Amino acid sequence: MPLSFPSTSHGNIAFGFFNIESDMLLLEHHFFFADQFCSWMGELATREKGSGVNASVFYIPDASDIGDLMGAIHGMHFTGFLGQIYRLFPFPKDPLLFKQNPQGDQTQIIVTAQIEKFAEKEQMSIELCQDGRVQMGAYEFDVSVFHDLIRYVWQGGYPRWKDEVRPSYVLEMKTCIQASRHPLFKGVF
């Protein structure tokens, strides 16, 4: 489930996984896969000074095209992109089975085919600023919230990775971050 995180530019914003069978993340109206996010973080962590990466993401400008997450989870309102995903991958009948699938990257072709019906592709810059801020597209975060975003993906969001098994790309991200000499990655783990 996406959670609310405080940005310094837009107030609280949604970030996170939205379906346990997909490794796609949302950042408000922007969507990208967790393996991409981990790769971007790993790339940034290998640099010693402020810099950025250009990330290719999906963007859905109209909230109605994103859909109703809670309605889809409850099997009552299948609108927009999220509705299509929950038709394909419904919420489990047993809430104890609500765990993020570490093999969610295997559904990327299916999820991409669905999001392409609603989204545009665009470039989103992720910048590590000299003053300790991190900018992801239009959204700006202080370093502690930036760390929280990384930890969220590391943990498998809410409800966490199934059986605490993490995908290899998440493990690789952690390795890069722990080896990083960049000050904005200090203290993430």
N, C-alpha and C positions, 0 to 999 in steps of 0.2 A: 504494500500500500504506500502511495506517496505520503510524505509527511510535510508539514509546514516548517519552513526554515526562514529565519529573518534575513532579509537582504538590507543593505544600506541604501539601496536605490529605489526599491519598489515595495517596501514593507515585507510582510510575510508572503512567500511564494511556495508553490508546490514543487517537490522534487522526489523522484523515486520510481520504483517498480510499480506497475499497476495490474499485472496479471502474473500468477506464479508459473505459468508455462512459457513465458516469454522473458528474455533478458533485456527487453527494451525499457528505457528510463524516460521519464518526462521531466522537463524543466519548464513549468507553466505551459506555454504553447509550442515548445520545442521538444522533439523526440529524437533519441539516438540509442544505440545499443550499448549495453554495459561493457562489452569488450572494447568498443571504441573509446568510451570514457576512460577505462583503465589504461588503454594505450596512450591517450592524451596525457593522463597524469604521469605515466611512466616517462614519456618524452620530456615533459616539463621538469620532472624531478632530476633528470640527467644534466640539466643546465645549472650553471652556477650563479647566473645573474638574471634579473627580471627579463622575461621574454614571453612569447606567446606561441600558440599554435592556431591554425585555421582549421576548424572542424566542420565537416559536412554533416548537416542535420536536416531533419524533416521539420517543417513549420506548418501548423494549422492555425490560421489567423482567427477563424470564427469558432467560439466556444461550443456552439451547437454542433459543429462538425467534429469536435473532440468527443462529445457525448457525455452521458450521465454515468459516472463510475459507480456510484452507490446503487443506482437503479439496475445497472448491468450485473453487479455482484449479487444482488438479491433476485436476479432473474425476472425482473419486472419491466425494465425499460431499456431496450436495446437500440440506442440511438448513436449515430456518429461512429467514429473509429473505435472507441472503447466498446460500444455495443457489438460491433462486428467481431472484435477479439473475444468477447465473452460468449458469443454464440459458438465460436469455434472451440474455446477453452473455458467452459463454465467453472464457476466457483465450486469447490468440492462440497458435496453434501455433508461430509463429516468435517467440522471446523478444525479438528486435530490434524487433518491432512493439509491444512493451509500453511505450506512451507514453500519457499522459493526454490524452484527446480534448478540445480546446478548445471543441468543440460539444456537450459532454456535457449541457448544459442542455436540449438538444432531446429528451432521454429522460425528462425530469422527470415527465411524465404517466404513463408506463409504470412508472417506479420508485415513484411515489406510490401507484399502484394496488396494487403488491406490498407496500409497507411497511404500508399500511393494514390488511392481513390479520394483521399481527403486533403493531402498535404502537398506543399511545395518543398523543393529542396532549396536550401540556402546555406551560406557560409556563416559560421558563428566563430568569432575570435575569442579565445580564452587567453587572458593576459595576467601575468603575475606582475603586479605593479611594485615599484620601488618603495612606496609608502606602506606596504603591508596589506594592501587590498588585492582582491582577485576579482577580475571581471570576466563573466561568462556571457558573451553577447551584451545585451543591455543591462544585465543583472550584475550588481556589485555586492561582494561579500567581504566581511572582515575575515582575518585568517582563521579565527576559531570556528566560524561557520563553514568555511572552506574545508577545514579538517573534518567537520561533522558530515559533510557531503561525502567525502572519501570514506569515512568510517561506515556510513550508511551502506555503501556499496560493498565494502569489505564484509559486513555482517549479513548481507543478504536482505537489507532493509527490514521492514516489518512485514513478514513474520520471521525472518532469518532464513539462512540456507538450510535446505532439507538435510537432516542428519549431520549438520555442521560441515558438510562437504562443499568446498569452494571450487569454482572453475579455475583452471590453470591461469587464465588471464588475470584473475583477481590476485592470485598468489604472486604472479610476476610483477603486478603493480606494487604490491607491498614490498617486494625485494628492491625494486627501483627506488621507492620512497625511503626505505630504511638506509639505503646507500647514498642518498642524496646529500649534497653539500649546500643546496639552496636553502636559505633561511626560512622561506615560507613553508617548507615541508618538515621543519624540525618539530617534533612532538606529535606527529600524526598518530603513530603507533607506539 
